[in-house]
Amino acid sequence: MTGPESATPQKAAVTTGDGRDIDVKRTVGARRLVERLPEESGVVGALIILVLIVGAFNPNFLLQANLIQLVANSVFFGTLALGTVFLLALGEIDLSIGWNFNFSAVITAQLVVLGVDPWLAACGGILFGMSLGLFNGLVTVFLGLPAIIITLGTLSVFQGLSLVVTRARAILPPDPDGSFFEVLSSKPLGVPFVVYAFVVLGIVLHIVFKRTQFGYRVQAVGSNIEAAAFSGIPIRRVKVVAMVLMGGLCGLAGAMFFGWRGAIDPTTGGEFLLVAIAAAIIGGTPVSGGLGTIVGAIVGALIISTIRSGVIFLGVEARWSTFVTGAVILLAVAVDRVLRAQRESARSRN
């Protein structure tokens, strides 16, 4: 005999060994929600939390002008981080990127001093950066050594040659009022032009990494080089092209920096190596290879800039800045890893 109670829908539940009831539908729904979250959601959340914490202690940090400047400060080493994503996904690391950036900017500046049109000089700087990347790539594949070993040597080579060219002095353009400098230092709608360029570059490289054959090959080689070779992927060519791309981005960032700042000194860019690699890793690109995220690298660069600026706004002594940077980087990575683990667990159970 059926009663009114029988018409009432029952919740699908599972009783665990300790007597607790688990709502299966709710659990499955939560898993699906975690699985659908973008892979960069963890590091984005870390950035938001970091900004809010600094802003809570010093509201001036949240002023529009400061936030825009913070993003602008991320552009140049962030551009190097975008290229680093390709190399890390490939299973390689280029240690010479900071001095490639500097040397390319120096060449751009020297061409301008010699009377070359600044726009053409910028193209020359980009091509020069690509040639340095090509050199790194060719030496890497022909010697059969990891790029980190080769670029450990070329780092010093590029730095030394740059110092010879500049004679250890800053280079200033003869006419800083030209269109090249006006455009690069302009602020359309109150936002620096270089920020717009960085965003467009990020979109293009995201498409290249996720939607093109080259991007697929980079990830395939980094994931399993033997399987990639067996499937017919030209391993050496992929590595060389990735190194050339990295060099081109160094040249582009160097040329933009010269146009934005209106000068280049002998040491600028030398410190970009660690922050560029850190931005890529914080953003979710593992050192083990096979995976990468351009969007994550952009967010990672913003996190590093937020740390640098936040230390100042919080009044922390300079000697503590390195500690704070490392601690926040670890926090960002931890949040991202936890979210990724939850997503992978949800996928494995489904």
C-alpha positions, 0 to 999 in steps of 0.5 A: 500500500502506498502512502503520501510519503511514497510520492515524495522524491528521495535524495540520492545519498550514500552512507559512509562507514562512520555513519555520515550521509553524503548527498551524491547529487550535491557532491557530483555537482560540486565536482563538475563546478570545480572541473569547469573552472578555468585552469588559471582560476586559482592564481587569479584568486590569489592575485585578487586576495593579494590586492585586497590585502594590500588595499586594506592596509593602505587604500592608496594602493587601490587608486586607479593611477597606481593600479595602471602603473602596476600593470605597466610595470609588468609589461616588459618582464611579462613579455619575456614570461610569455615566451618562457611558457613555450620553453617550459612547456617544451621542457627547456629554460633560457637563462639568457633572456634578460641580457637578450632583452638588454642587448636588443634594446641597446642595438635599437638605441644604437641604430637610432643614434646612427640616424636610422628611423626609430621604427626601422630601428625597432624592427632591427632590434626585434630581428637581432633578438631573434638572431640571438634566439636562433643562435641559442637554438642551433647550438642547443640542438647540434650539441644535444645539450639542454638549453639551460646549459647553453644559455648559461654561457650565452648569458655572459656573452650577451651581457659582455657584448652589450657592455662593449657596445654601450661602453658601460654608459646609458644610450639616449636618442638624439630626438626623443620627440619623434613619433616612435617615442610619442606613441610608445610613451602615450596613454590612450584613455589614460592607459599606457600604450605598452599595456594595450600592446601587451594584452594584444600580444598575450591574446595572439600567443594564447591562440598560438599556444592553444590553437596552432600546430606549433603550440600542439607540437611544443606541448607534445615534445615537452610531455613525451619526447620519444612519443613525439618523435615516433609520431613524426614531430620534428623535435629539433625544428620545434626547439629552434623555432621556440628559441627564436620566438623567445628571442623575438619577444626579447627583441620586441620587449627591448625595443618597446622599453627603449621607446617607452623609457626613452633611454637604455642603460647597461644593466636594465633587463639583467634582473628580468630572468628570475621574475619572468620564469617565476611569473610563468611558473606562478601562473601554472606552467610546470617546469616538468614540461608538457603544459602551459598557460599564457593567461596564467603567465600574465597573471603571474607577472601581475602578482610579482608587480603587486608584491613589489609595489605592495611592499612599498605601500605597506612600509616594509623595510627593503631587507624584508622584501625578498622574504615577502616576495618568496612567501607570496609566491609560495602562497600563490603556487599552493592555491593554484596547486590545490585547485588543480588537484581538486579538478584532476580528482573530479575528472578521475572520479567521473 
